[in-house]
Amino acid sequence: MNRHPSVKWAQRSDKVYITIELPDAKDVNLKLEPEGKFFFSATSGADKTPYEIDIDLYDKVDVDESKASVGLRNICYLVKKVEKKWWSRFLKQEGKPPVFLKVDWDKWVDEDEEQESKSGADMDFGDFDFSKLNMGGSGPEGFDDAAEDDEDESDTEEVEAKDAKAVGDESEAKE
């Protein structure tokens, strides 16, 4: 009997991220079919324990545009959707998902957040130099104590001048 590795998933409107957590996976076999059939098998550990996943994704996928990456700790699969739309769930079957399947909150983006991030990403700032905005943040090394002292002194001088004028006005009023 084959075991199921832990699987995490997240989606965007145009793709689904599938991360299979299986350290030191050997003999990795991945198969993705256009109608959304996803198959994975591999062995892991000193005793070469077999692991397998055979699931039906919610909708059709673009096999040619999808990519897989086999790492030391996990297998990542970027699955491109045929239609650019949000899926209401990950699997075609309704009901409670299998226990080995979890949401990947590190990669998850809500539908409305995706729209916001795209609008910000589309902004073209051209050759705008943000360093000329003088917004501070240069840190302790670039901190200019003399400039701050000048600002403080000028504020103080203005206050002293107003006070002196006010005292002069009071003395004239008393005479």
C-alpha positions as CSV (number, residue, x, y, z in Angstrom):
1,M,0.0,0.0,0.0
2,N,1.3,3.4,-1.0
3,R,1.3,6.4,1.4
4,H,0.3,9.9,0.6
5,P,2.8,12.7,1.1
6,S,1.7,16.1,2.5
7,V,0.5,18.3,-0.3
8,K,0.0,22.1,-0.2
9,W,-1.8,24.1,-2.8
10,A,-2.5,27.8,-3.6
11,Q,-4.0,29.5,-6.6
12,R,-4.1,32.6,-8.7
13,S,-6.6,33.4,-11.4
14,D,-4.2,31.9,-14.1
15,K,-2.3,29.2,-12.2
16,V,-2.2,26.7,-9.3
17,Y,0.8,26.0,-7.1
18,I,1.1,22.4,-5.9
19,T,3.9,21.6,-3.4
20,I,4.5,18.0,-2.5
21,E,6.5,17.8,0.7
22,L,8.7,14.7,0.5
23,P,12.3,15.0,1.5
24,D,14.9,12.9,-0.5
25,A,12.3,11.8,-3.0
26,K,13.7,9.2,-5.5
27,D,12.2,7.8,-8.7
28,V,9.9,10.8,-9.0
29,N,7.1,10.3,-11.6
30,L,4.8,13.3,-12.4
31,K,1.9,13.2,-14.8
32,L,-0.5,15.9,-15.6
33,E,-3.3,15.5,-18.2
34,P,-5.3,18.4,-19.9
35,E,-8.6,17.5,-18.2
36,G,-6.9,18.0,-14.8
37,K,-5.8,14.5,-13.8
38,F,-2.7,14.8,-11.6
39,F,-0.6,11.8,-10.7
40,F,2.6,11.7,-8.6
41,S,4.6,8.8,-7.3
42,A,8.1,8.5,-5.7
43,T,10.0,6.6,-3.0
44,S,11.6,8.1,0.0
45,G,13.7,7.1,3.0
46,A,16.2,4.3,3.6
47,D,13.6,1.6,3.2
48,K,12.3,3.2,-0.1
49,T,8.8,3.7,1.1
50,P,6.4,4.3,-1.9
51,Y,4.3,7.5,-2.0
52,E,1.5,8.2,-4.4
53,I,-1.1,10.9,-5.3
54,D,-3.8,10.4,-7.8
55,I,-6.3,13.3,-7.9
56,D,-8.6,15.2,-10.3
57,L,-8.1,18.9,-10.3
58,Y,-11.1,21.2,-10.4
59,D,-10.9,22.2,-14.0
60,K,-8.8,21.8,-17.2
61,V,-5.1,22.8,-17.3
62,D,-2.5,23.7,-19.9
63,V,0.0,20.9,-19.7
64,D,2.5,22.6,-22.1
65,E,2.7,25.8,-20.0
66,S,2.9,23.9,-16.6
67,K,6.3,23.3,-15.0
68,A,7.7,21.0,-12.3
69,S,10.7,21.4,-10.1
70,V,12.1,18.5,-8.0
71,G,14.1,19.7,-5.0
72,L,15.8,18.0,-2.0
73,R,12.8,18.6,0.4
74,N,9.8,19.0,-1.9
75,I,8.5,18.8,-5.5
76,C,6.9,22.0,-6.8
77,Y,4.5,22.1,-9.7
78,L,3.2,25.3,-11.3
79,V,0.0,24.3,-13.1
80,K,-1.3,26.7,-15.7
81,K,-5.1,26.9,-15.9
82,V,-6.7,26.8,-19.3
83,E,-9.3,29.5,-18.3
84,K,-8.2,32.5,-16.3
85,K,-10.7,32.2,-13.5
86,W,-10.7,31.4,-9.8
87,W,-11.6,27.9,-8.8
88,S,-14.1,27.4,-6.0
89,R,-12.0,24.4,-4.8
90,F,-8.9,22.5,-5.7
91,L,-10.4,19.1,-6.4
92,K,-13.2,18.2,-8.8
93,Q,-14.9,16.0,-6.2
94,E,-17.1,17.9,-3.7
95,G,-17.0,17.4,0.0
96,K,-14.2,17.3,2.5
97,P,-10.7,17.2,0.9
98,P,-8.3,14.3,1.8
99,V,-6.3,14.8,5.1
100,F,-3.0,15.0,3.2
101,L,-4.1,18.1,1.3
102,K,-3.6,21.6,2.9
103,V,-3.8,25.2,1.8
104,D,-0.3,26.8,1.2
105,W,-0.9,30.1,3.1
106,D,2.7,31.2,2.2
107,K,1.7,31.4,-1.5
108,W,-2.0,32.1,-1.1
109,V,-3.5,35.4,-2.5
110,D,-7.1,36.2,-2.3
111,E,-8.9,37.2,-5.5
112,D,-9.4,40.8,-4.5
113,E,-5.7,41.1,-3.4
114,E,-4.5,39.8,-6.7
115,Q,-6.3,42.6,-8.5
116,E,-4.7,45.2,-6.1
117,S,-1.2,43.8,-6.5
118,K,-1.6,43.8,-10.3
119,S,-2.7,47.4,-10.4
120,G,0.4,48.4,-8.4
121,A,2.7,46.3,-10.5
122,D,1.4,47.9,-13.8
123,M,2.5,51.4,-12.7
124,D,5.4,52.6,-14.8
125,F,7.7,55.0,-12.9
126,G,10.1,55.2,-15.9
127,D,13.4,56.9,-14.9
128,F,12.0,58.5,-11.7
129,D,14.7,58.8,-9.1
130,F,13.1,58.2,-5.7
131,S,16.3,59.2,-3.8
132,K,15.6,62.8,-4.8
133,L,12.4,62.9,-2.8
134,N,14.3,63.5,0.4
135,M,12.1,61.3,2.4
136,G,14.7,60.4,5.0
137,G,15.5,56.9,6.0
138,S,19.2,57.2,5.3
139,G,20.0,55.6,8.7
140,P,22.5,56.5,11.4
141,E,25.5,56.8,9.0
142,G,23.8,59.4,6.7
143,F,22.2,61.3,9.6
144,D,23.1,64.9,9.5
145,D,23.1,66.3,13.0
146,A,24.1,69.8,11.9
147,A,21.1,70.1,9.6
148,E,18.8,69.1,12.4
149,D,20.4,71.6,14.7
150,D,20.0,74.4,12.1
151,E,16.3,73.5,11.9
152,D,15.9,73.6,15.6
153,E,17.8,77.0,15.9
154,S,15.7,78.6,13.2
155,D,12.5,77.5,15.0
156,T,13.9,78.9,18.2
157,E,14.9,82.2,16.6
158,E,11.4,82.7,15.2
159,V,9.8,82.0,18.7
160,E,12.3,84.4,20.4
161,A,11.6,87.1,17.8
162,K,7.9,86.8,18.3
163,D,8.3,86.8,22.1
164,A,10.5,90.0,21.9
165,K,7.9,91.7,19.7
166,A,5.1,90.7,22.0
167,V,7.1,92.1,25.0
168,G,7.8,95.3,23.1
169,D,4.1,95.6,22.2
170,E,3.1,95.2,25.9
171,S,5.5,97.8,27.1
172,E,4.2,100.3,24.5
173,A,0.7,99.6,25.6
174,K,1.6,100.3,29.2
175,E,3.1,103.7,28.4
